[in-house]
Amino acid sequence: MPELAASAVASPCRNICRLKRGLCTGCGRTMEEIAAWPTAPDAVKLAIRARAAGRIRA
């Protein structure tokens, strides 16, 4: 199991965890992005946050 590292990138989770059409209605992440989050490097986390924010705005 990959080791979890401390990260400067805060999770976009808003504790409204409901999936609708494959996306979390709270944060806008896909299931794959949510699963990858704990072990993703900060650069990947920033990219996930940007994509999720765009989905929420759309």
KAGIPE-V222687 format. One record per backbone hydrogen bond with DSSP energy under -0.5 kcal/mol. CO is the residue of the C=O (numbers start at 1). NH is the residue of the N-H. Records with the same first field share a line. If there is no record, write none. Layout:
CO: NH / NH
//
This chain:
8: 10
16: 18 / 26
18: 25
20: 23
22: 31
23: 20
24: 28
29: 24
30: 34
31: 35
32: 36
33: 37
34: 38
36: 39 / 40
37: 40
38: 5
41: 44 / 45
42: 46
43: 47
44: 48
45: 49
46: 50
47: 51
48: 52
49: 53
50: 54
51: 55
52: 56
53: 57
54: 58
//
